[in-house]
Amino acid sequence: GTSFTIPKTATTGDWMIAVNPKTVSSYWGDYYNIGDSIYFKVDNYRKPEYFLDAQSSQIDVVRGDNVSVDLSGAYYSGQPLSNVNVDYKIYSDGESYYDSEYYYPDNGNHYYRAWNSQVVDSGTVTLNAKGKAKVTLPTNKNDSLGKSQFFFFEFTYTDPTGNPSLTGVNVLVHAGQYTLYQDEQAPYGGKTN
C-alpha cells in the first residue's frame, strides 16, 4: 500500500487522488483518463466533547411493528448531554437484504447504513435532563414492494459550533409473518420470530 500525507498548508474542501492518470488519444481528440480515483473531504478536525448511543432490543421485526430505541447522550467527562434536540432519519434499503450478514446488527456491526438507502421518515427528539430519550419509530412509512428490508435509524446531534455526533441502529424488517427465499442452491423459508 502506498500512502499520501496531506500537507499542513493544504486548504479544506473536496479533494481527489488519481492513480495512473494519462492522456488518451482517440478519433474525437485527446482526453484525460483518470484511471482509478477516490474523492474525499479535507476538514479541520476537532474531537467532539460528547457522544450519542442508540440501542434497540428489536432487531428483527415484521413490517408495521414499531421499533423502540433507547437513545442517550453524554459528555466524555461523564455528564449527561441534557435538554438538546437530536435529529433522526429512517433509511430503508431492500437491496442490502441480500448482504444481510454485513448489515445485520447481531454480527458486532453496531451501525452501518447502505449507500443506496432512501430516507422514509425524519424528525427530532429531545434528550431529557439525564441525557436520555426513548423513541418509538415506525416501520411502515414506505412501500415495501413485497420484500424484506433493512431499516437504518440514524441519530445526529450537532453542537452550536457545527461539530456533529452520529449513532444508529440497524433493524431487519420482514415483509410479512412468513418469509420465502431463493438463492443459487434452493428455495427456503421460515416463520419470522
Summary of the structure (lengths in Angstrom):
residues: 193
radius of gyration: 21.7
end to end distance: 44.7
largest distance: 68.7
contacts: 488
relative contact order: 0.21
helix: 6%
strand: 51%
